[in-house]
């Protein structure tokens, strides 16, 4: 746009266009939140209940996922206000809830896991992924 034909209506249209572009840019982080939240719900049972190659594959997959997400977040240039506002609380809640299945699986795992222990691990795994699922849905719903 040149400065000669920049009317107030065109200025408002441009503001709206930029606002839509910024909101669209947060869809990617919303999807990333959802993906990692759902992956968390599968990760912990795979780590503590899976047979020989499964924990190794889950651990390697988690490392790859972590590196890919770090690269993605560094390359991401635009965030909307909602993304900036919820990122800190959602990340903090995720870190705290991730500790629950870890502590439960490492220090409270019996030699032969019972059905009750397995159900508790699955429940804690779902709880661990919920902050990111919530954050992802909230970001993606805000259009």
N, C-alpha and C positions, 0 to 999 in steps of 0.2 A: 504494500500500500504506500502510495506516495502521500506526502503531506498536503498536497493541493486539494485532493478530493476526500479528505478525512472528515466526514461529518459526524455529529454526535450519534446518529443511528448506526453508522458503520463502526464507530468506536464501541458501542454496546454490543454489536454483533461480534466484533473481534474479542472482546472480553468474554463473551459466552463461548466462543470457539476455543479459546485458551483454557477456560474452566472445564469444558468437556474433555479436552485433551489430558489435562491433569488428572481428572477423575478416572479416565480410561487407563492411565498409567498405573493406577493402584490395583487394577485387576490382576496383574501378574503377581504382586506380592500377596494378594488375597488367595490366589490359587496356590502359591507356595506355602502359605500358612496351612491351608486345607490339606495339601499333600503331606507335609511333614507331620501334621497332627494325626492324620490317618495312618501314616507309616509308623508313628510312635506306638499306636495301639497294637500293631502287629510285631514290632521290634522286640519288645520285652518278652512276650511269650516265646518267640523264636529263640531268644538268647537263653532262657532258662528251661525251656521244655523241649527244644529241638534236639534231634539226634546229632551225631558227630559233625557232619559238614555244615549243618544249618547255623549254629552260632558263629562259625567262622565266616560264612557267607553274609550273615546279617551284620556282623561287625564291619566287614569290608564294605558292604553296601552303605552302611551308615557313614563311614569315613568319606566315601565318594559323594554321598548326598550332602554332607557338611561342606566339603570343599566346593562343590557346585553351587550351593546356596551362598557361600561367602563371596564367590566370584560374581554371582548374580547381584547380590546386594551392593557390591562395590560399583558395578557397572550401571546400576539403576540410578538415574539422575533426577527423577521427579517424584515427589510424594505429595499427596493431598493432605489437608489438615487432619482428617480423621486418621490416616495412616501414621502421621507423626504423633498424634495424641495417644493412640492405643498401642503402639509398638513397645514402649517401655513396660507398661503394666502387663501386657500379654507375654512378653519375653520373661519377665520376672516370675509370673505365675507358672510359666512352662518350666523354667529351671527348678523351681520348688517342687512342682508335681512330678518332674522326672526323677527326683531323688527317691520318691516313695517306692516305685517298683524296684529300683536299684537296691535300696536298703533291704527291702522285703526279700528280694531274690538272693542277694549275697549273704546276708546274715541270718535269715530266717528260713532258708530253704532246707527242707528235710532231705534225707538221703533218698527216700522214695516219696515224691510229692503225692499228696492225697488229692481227692477231688475238691475238697474244701480249700486247700492251699492253692490249687490251680485256679479255682473260681476267684479267689481273692487276688491272685496275680493278674488275671484278666481284667478284673474290675479296676485295679490300680493302674493298669496299662491304659485302659480307656480314660480314666481320670487324668492321666498324664498327658494325653493328647487333646483333651477338651479345650484348654486355653487357646491353642492354635486353631482348632476348628472354629471356636467362637469368633476369634479375631478374623479369620478368613471369611467367614460368612458375613460378619459385620462390615468388613471392607467391601466385599463384593456386592452386598445389598445396597450400599450407599452409591447411587449413580446419579 
